[in-house]
């Protein structure tokens, strides 16, 4: 049975806060590890490292 690929719209939202990316406060920021989170979540990180690579 084939596995369904993720919807392309899944990549238009921040995986931390689940808000849609926009061009202001929630603009997408690509981290050095390759993950992408919104600008607001990046500003709220207590440790300056990817929340998925901890």
N, C-alpha and C positions, 0 to 999 in steps of 0.2 A: 504494500500500500504506500503511495507516495506521501512524503511529508510536505505539508504546505509551508511555503516560504513566508517570512514575516511580511506584513503589510508595509508598503513604502511609507505610509503615514506614521508608522511607529518611529521612524527616524527623524520626524519633525518635532519631537517633544523631548524635553530633558528627562533622562532616566532617573534623576534624583528626585525632582519635585513633580514630575509628570505634567508640567505646564508646557504649552506650545512655545517653541522658539519664536522670537520676534526680532525686530531691528533695534530695540532699545535695551531695557533692563534684562530681558531674557534672551539676549543674543547668544548664539552658540559659540562656545570657546573649545577649540580642540586642544587637548592636553598632550604632553610629550609622549605618553603611552599609547595614544591613538583614540582614547575615549573622548567623548564630547559631552559637556554639560553646559548649562546656561550661566551667563555672567553673574546672576544673583546667587546661585548656588556656589560658584567659585569664590565669591566674596565672603560667603558664610562658612567656608571650610575652616575648621579650627587648626588643622594641620595642612600645610600646603602640599598635599599629595592627593592623588586620585582616590576617590572613595571606593572604587572598585578594585584597586590593586593593593589594598591594605594587608 
